[in-house]
Amino acid sequence: MPPHILSEEKRNLSVPLGQTPRQWTTFLLLLAVLFPAIVSFGILYHQALSVPYQDDYTTILDFAISYHRLPDFKAKVLEIAASQSNEYKLILEHAIVASQLELTHRLHFAFLNALGNCFLVAIGYLLWKIYSGAGDMASRLLKFLPISLLFYSLTYWENLNWTTTDLQNIPIVFFSLLAIYLLVTTPSYRVPSLHVLAACIAAALAGFTSANGFLVAPVGLLFLLPRRAYAVSLAWCASFVVPLVAYLYHYSPQPHEVNRYFYLTRPLFFLAFLGGAASLRWVCALLGVAVLIVALLAVRARFDRTNPAAAYSGLWVLATACLVAWVRGGSHFSMASRYSIYSILLLIGCYSFLAQYLPDRFSGFNRRRFYLTSLVLAFAIWLVGSISAYQHLQARRRMVLAGIELYRAAPQTNSPMIDPLVELTFPREKKWEQDVLTKAIQEGVYSLPPKQETPR
């Protein structure tokens, strides 16, 4: 037998029946892309909470008590629209809580937290649709691997396993990105279609979820109006009418801090918001400067023409940064973990843009070196973020369960809130949580779960 035929047969024998080397490569890449998500959900499951925490006492328990007392459907719908948490109207969150009460007559925080966490899967799939690009499956998976590592790094751990933020800060990202993606991928803009209808429904859900959902409206118009899609623009604007009316119904404006540092701290907070994935506030601000430079470069290079979904999603994040900086940027700016999900989205957009822009800009650009550098940085962020998330979520779980057991031992005298920092900042919070929890149990809308062991 000729040598070249013999070597070919040896190669074929080394591959299992029905499989080719390319298929095995694709399968292994798929496992690599899924691995960060599997680890993140393992962390969330291991540190899951089935009891309320901080804002849950106002946003969830207090709302449930008021909702339970109402006599008819109309009053309950108006309660969902009127309930306000600080400066926010969390209409979708309250509708989910109300649905659970109607179906089960009890609050189940474990289910609500799991529901909020599941939006991470939906966002991950949406990012795949936006950023994986064209080509065969193996090359798309290879390109998406750094994005998977970045998104599932859990630098935004503060949002997770906490019902109030789980059902606000995670769904708002999904519905906003979904609305933009559906809008910019519509085949025709001459007349409204089912594709446009789906985009409008997602946009309305974004408005019902959180205030920055309304920023999707001008972002969509910036895409539609240059294309003279006036009929679609009217349908797009109409989708925000009902959420806006509900948001303004019995809305109580909240005062915000304005002082001599106003014009200094807001820009710093804006930059720190853009670089929030770095955790440390001054490092966040420096990373934010780099992200902003890349964003301006993407605008100049017309990134919106090659990947409009990514470009307009990034524009929505920048608008959100402006809104949050205006509302939250006080005299001593600090970067909460919950905001870093927006920074992660911007880093993903920067990676995608630079991977496309730099090879065309520099003839000697080394694509493999750029990819490996991106992969190493993404892995480092994922590793540090996952370890930090595990530690923070574990510490939170231990503290919350200890407080619940203290309350369980003597509900008349003990509060479930044992965080000294919160007690120092909000002296009335301790008594408030004790009263609300007692009232919710007496009203029958909530019952404490069996005693849980703290994690190892």
C-alpha positions in Angstrom: 0.0 0.0 0.0 1.4 3.5 -0.9 2.7 5.5 2.1 0.3 8.4 1.6 -2.8 6.1 1.7 -1.5 4.3 4.8 -1.0 7.6 6.6 -4.5 8.8 5.6 -6.0 5.5 7.0 -4.1 6.0 10.3 -5.5 9.5 10.6 -9.0 8.2 10.0 -8.6 5.5 12.6 -7.6 8.1 15.2 -11.0 9.8 14.9 -14.1 8.1 16.4 -16.8 6.9 14.0 -19.1 9.6 12.9 -16.8 12.4 14.0 -14.3 14.6 12.2 -11.5 16.6 13.7 -13.4 19.8 12.9 -16.5 18.6 14.8 -14.4 17.8 17.8 -12.9 21.3 17.7 -16.3 22.8 17.5 -17.6 20.7 20.4 -14.6 21.6 22.6 -15.0 25.3 21.7 -18.7 25.1 22.6 -17.8 23.6 26.0 -15.3 26.5 26.5 -17.9 29.1 25.7 -20.4 27.5 28.1 -18.0 26.9 30.9 -18.0 30.5 32.3 -21.8 30.4 32.4 -21.9 27.0 34.1 -19.4 28.2 36.8 -21.4 31.4 37.4 -24.7 29.6 37.8 -22.9 27.1 40.1 -21.8 30.0 42.3 -25.3 31.5 42.3 -26.9 28.2 43.2 -24.5 27.5 46.0 -25.0 31.0 47.5 -28.8 31.2 46.8 -31.1 33.0 49.2 -34.7 32.2 49.9 -35.3 35.1 52.3 -35.6 38.9 51.8 -32.6 41.3 51.9 -32.5 45.1 52.5 -34.6 46.7 49.7 -36.8 43.6 49.5 -38.5 44.7 52.6 -39.8 47.9 51.0 -40.0 46.9 47.3 -41.3 43.3 47.7 -42.8 42.7 51.2 -44.4 46.1 51.8 -45.8 46.1 48.3 -47.2 42.5 48.8 -48.9 43.6 52.0 -50.6 46.6 50.3 -51.5 44.5 47.3 -53.0 41.7 49.4 -55.3 44.1 51.2 -56.9 45.5 48.0 -60.5 44.5 47.2 -60.6 44.2 43.4 -58.7 43.9 40.1 -58.7 47.6 39.2 -57.3 48.6 42.6 -54.6 46.0 42.3 -53.6 47.2 38.8 -53.4 50.8 40.0 -51.3 49.7 43.0 -48.8 48.0 40.6 -48.6 51.3 38.7 -48.4 53.6 41.7 -45.9 51.7 43.9 -42.6 53.6 44.0 -39.2 52.5 45.3 -37.0 55.6 45.9 -37.1 57.4 42.5 -38.0 54.2 40.6 -41.2 52.7 39.4 -40.5 49.0 39.1 -43.7 48.1 37.4 -42.6 44.8 35.8 -41.1 43.6 39.1 -44.3 44.4 41.0 -46.4 42.7 38.3 -44.2 39.5 38.7 -44.7 39.7 42.5 -48.4 40.2 42.1 -48.7 37.3 39.7 -46.9 35.1 42.2 -49.3 36.2 45.0 -52.3 35.5 42.7 -51.1 32.0 41.8 -49.5 30.8 45.0 -50.8 33.3 47.7 -47.3 33.4 49.1 -44.0 35.1 48.3 -41.2 32.7 47.3 -37.9 34.6 47.1 -35.9 31.6 45.9 -38.1 31.4 42.8 -38.0 35.2 42.2 -34.2 35.2 42.5 -33.9 32.3 40.1 -36.2 34.0 37.6 -34.0 37.1 37.7 -30.8 35.1 37.3 -32.2 33.3 34.3 -32.2 36.5 32.3 -28.4 36.1 32.2 -28.9 33.2 29.9 -31.2 35.2 27.6 -28.7 38.1 27.6 -25.9 35.7 26.8 -27.8 34.3 23.8 -28.6 37.9 22.6 -24.9 38.8 22.8 -24.2 35.7 20.7 -26.6 37.0 18.1 -25.0 40.4 18.1 -21.3 39.6 18.3 -20.6 36.1 16.9 -20.6 37.4 13.3 -20.6 35.2 10.2 -18.5 32.1 9.3 -18.5 28.5 10.4 -19.5 27.6 13.9 -16.0 26.9 15.1 -14.7 30.4 14.1 -17.8 32.0 15.6 -17.3 30.2 18.9 -13.6 31.1 19.0 -14.5 34.8 18.4 -17.2 34.7 21.1 -15.1 33.0 23.8 -13.6 36.3 25.3 -17.2 37.7 25.3 -18.5 34.8 27.3 -15.7 35.1 29.8 -16.3 38.9 30.2 -20.1 38.7 30.5 -20.2 35.8 33.0 -17.4 37.2 35.2 -20.1 38.2 37.7 -18.4 41.5 38.5 -22.0 42.7 38.9 -22.6 40.2 41.7 -24.5 42.8 43.8 -27.4 42.4 41.4 -27.7 38.7 41.9 -29.5 36.5 44.5 -31.2 39.7 45.6 -34.8 39.9 44.4 -35.2 43.7 44.1 -32.1 44.1 41.9 -32.4 40.7 40.2 -35.8 41.6 38.7 -34.7 45.2 37.8 -31.1 45.5 36.8 -30.8 42.2 34.8 -34.2 42.3 32.9 -33.7 45.9 31.9 -30.5 45.0 30.1 -32.2 42.1 28.3 -35.3 44.0 27.2 -33.4 47.1 26.1 -30.8 45.1 24.0 -33.6 42.9 22.6 -35.7 46.0 21.5 -32.6 47.5 19.8 -31.6 44.2 18.2 -35.0 43.5 16.8 -35.4 47.1 15.5 -32.1 47.4 13.7 -32.4 43.9 12.1 -35.9 44.6 10.7 -35.9 43.6 7.0 -38.1 46.6 5.9 -38.8 50.0 7.5 -41.5 51.2 5.0 -44.4 49.9 7.1 -44.7 48.4 10.6 -44.4 44.6 10.6 -44.4 41.7 13.1 -40.6 42.2 13.5 -41.3 45.9 14.5 -44.2 44.8 16.7 -41.8 42.5 18.6 -39.3 45.3 19.0 -42.0 47.6 20.3 -43.2 45.0 22.8 -39.6 44.6 24.1 -39.3 48.4 24.3 -42.5 48.7 26.3 -41.2 46.0 28.7 -38.0 47.9 29.1 -40.0 51.0 30.1 -42.0 48.9 32.6 -38.8 47.5 34.1 -36.7 50.6 34.9 -36.3 54.3 34.1 -33.4 53.9 31.8 -35.6 51.7 29.6 -37.1 54.9 28.3 -33.7 55.8 26.9 -34.3 53.1 24.3 -36.8 55.5 22.6 -34.4 58.2 21.4 -31.8 55.6 20.5 -34.3 53.9 18.3 -35.3 57.2 16.7 -31.6 58.0 15.9 -31.7 54.8 13.9 -35.1 55.2 12.2 -35.3 58.9 11.3 -32.2 59.0 9.0 -33.9 56.1 7.1 -37.1 58.1 6.8 -39.0 55.3 8.5 -41.7 57.7 9.8 -44.5 55.1 10.2 -42.3 52.8 12.1 -41.0 55.8 14.2 -44.6 56.6 15.2 -45.2 52.9 16.2 -41.9 52.9 18.1 -42.9 56.1 20.1 -46.4 54.7 20.7 -44.9 51.7 22.5 -43.6 54.0 25.3 -46.9 55.7 25.9 -48.5 53.2 28.3 -45.2 52.7 30.3 -44.7 56.4 30.6 -48.3 57.0 31.8 -47.9 54.3 34.4 -44.6 55.7 35.4 -46.0 59.2 35.9 -49.1 58.0 37.8 -48.8 59.3 41.3 -45.0 59.7 40.8 -43.2 61.5 43.7 -40.0 63.2 42.6 -37.0 62.6 44.9 -34.6 65.3 45.9 -31.0 64.9 44.7 -27.8 66.2 46.2 -26.5 69.4 44.5 -23.4 71.0 46.1 -20.2 72.8 45.1 -18.7 69.5 43.9 -21.6 68.9 41.5 -19.8 69.7 38.2 -16.7 67.7 39.3 -18.2 64.5 40.7 -20.7 63.9 37.9 -18.1 63.6 35.2 -15.9 61.5 37.4 -18.9 59.2 38.2 -19.7 59.0 34.5 -16.2 57.8 33.7 -16.1 55.4 36.6 -19.5 54.0 35.4 -18.0 53.3 32.0 -15.0 51.5 33.6 -16.9 49.9 36.5 -15.7 46.4 35.7 -12.3 47.4 37.4 -14.0 47.7 40.8 -11.6 50.3 42.3 -13.1 53.8 41.7 -10.1 55.6 40.4 -9.0 52.7 38.3 -12.6 52.6 37.1 -12.3 56.3 36.0 -9.1 55.6 34.1 -10.6 52.6 32.4 -13.6 54.7 31.6 -11.5 57.2 29.8 -10.1 54.4 27.6 -13.6 53.1 26.9 -14.8 56.5 26.0 -11.9 57.1 23.6 -12.7 53.7 21.9 -16.4 54.7 21.8 -15.6 58.0 20.1 -13.3 56.2 17.7 -16.1 53.8 16.9 -18.5 56.7 16.1 -15.9 58.2 13.8 -15.3 54.9 12.0 -19.0 54.4 11.6 -19.2 51.2 13.5 -23.0 51.5 13.3 -22.8 50.5 9.6 -21.0 47.2 10.1 -22.7 46.2 13.4 -25.7 48.5 14.1 -27.0 46.3 17.0 -23.7 46.6 18.9 -23.3 50.3 18.1 -26.8 51.4 19.2 -26.7 49.1 22.2 -23.5 50.9 23.2 -25.2 54.2 22.7 -28.0 53.1 25.1 -25.3 52.2 27.7 -23.7 55.6 27.3 -27.0 57.3 27.8 -27.6 55.2 30.9 -24.2 56.3 32.2 -25.3 60.0 31.8 -28.6 59.3 33.7 -27.0 57.4 36.5 -24.1 59.9 36.9 -26.7 62.7 37.2 -28.8 60.9 39.7 -26.2 59.0 41.7 -23.0 61.0 41.4 -22.7 62.6 44.8 -19.8 64.5 46.4 -18.0 61.3 47.2 -18.4 59.2 44.1 -18.2 55.4 44.5 -18.9 52.6 42.1 -21.4 50.0 43.1 -20.9 46.5 41.8 -24.4 46.5 40.3 -23.4 49.1 37.7 -20.5 47.1 36.3 -22.8 45.0 34.1 -23.0 48.1 31.8 -19.2 48.5 31.8 -18.9 44.8 30.8 -21.2 45.4 27.9 -19.0 48.4 26.8 -15.9 46.3 27.1 -17.5 43.6 24.9 -18.4 46.3 22.3 -14.8 47.7 22.5 -13.3 44.2 21.9 -15.6 43.6 18.9 -14.9 47.0 17.4 -11.1 46.9 17.8 -11.0 43.4 16.3 -12.6 44.8 13.2 -11.0 48.2 13.1 -7.3 47.6 13.9 -6.5 45.2 11.1 -7.8 47.7 8.5 -6.0 50.5 10.1 -2.5 48.9 10.5 -1.2 46.7 7.7 1.2 44.8 10.1 -1.4 44.2 12.7 -1.2 40.7 14.2 -4.7 39.3 14.6 -3.6 36.2 16.6 -1.6 38.3 19.1 -4.6 40.7 19.6 -6.9 37.7 20.1 -4.7 36.0 22.6 -4.2 39.2 24.5 -7.9 39.8 24.6 -8.5 36.2 25.7 -5.9 36.4 28.5 -7.4 39.7 29.8 -10.9 38.3 29.6 -9.9 35.2 31.5 -8.2 37.3 34.2 -11.4 39.4 34.6 -13.5 36.3 34.7 -11.3 34.5 37.3 -11.0 37.5 39.6 -14.6 38.4 39.2 -15.8 34.9 39.9 -13.7 34.5 43.0 -14.8 37.9 44.3 -18.4 37.2 43.5 -18.3 33.9 45.4 -16.7 35.5 48.5 -19.1 38.5 48.5 -22.2 36.4 47.9 -21.1 33.9 50.6 -20.5 36.7 53.1 -23.9 38.3 52.3 -25.7 34.9 52.6 -24.1 34.2 56.0 -25.1 37.6 57.3 -28.7 37.5 56.0 -29.3 34.0 57.4 -27.8 34.9 60.7 -30.2 37.9 60.9 -33.2 35.7 60.0 -32.3 33.2 62.7 -31.9 36.0 65.2 -35.4 37.2 64.2 -36.8 33.7 64.3 -35.6 33.3 67.9 -37.5 36.4 69.1 -39.6 38.2 66.5 -40.9 40.7 69.1 -37.5 42.1 69.9 -35.0 41.1 67.3 -34.6 42.5 63.8 -33.4 40.5 60.8 -31.1 43.4 59.9 -27.7 43.0 61.5 -25.5 44.9 59.1 -23.7 47.6 61.2 -22.9 49.8 58.2 -26.6 49.9 57.1 -27.6 50.6 60.7 -25.1 53.5 60.9 -26.3 55.0 57.6 -30.0 54.4 58.1 -30.8 54.2 61.8 -34.5 53.4 61.3 -33.9 50.5 58.9 -33.5 47.9 61.7 -36.9 48.5 63.2 -38.5 48.9 59.8 -37.4 45.5 58.6 -38.5 43.9 61.8 -42.0 45.5 61.5 -42.5 44.7 57.8 -41.4 41.1 58.2 -43.7 40.6 61.2 -46.6 42.2 59.3 -46.0 40.1 56.2 -46.1 36.9 58.2 -49.2 38.0 60.0 -51.0 39.0 56.8 -50.2 35.5 55.3 -48.2 36.8 52.3 -44.9 35.3 53.5 -43.7 32.6 55.8 -40.1 32.0 56.8 -38.5 28.9 55.2 -37.0 26.1 57.3 -33.8 26.9 59.0 -30.9 26.9 56.5 -27.3 26.0 57.2 -24.7 28.7 56.3 -22.4 27.8 53.5 -19.0 26.2 54.1 
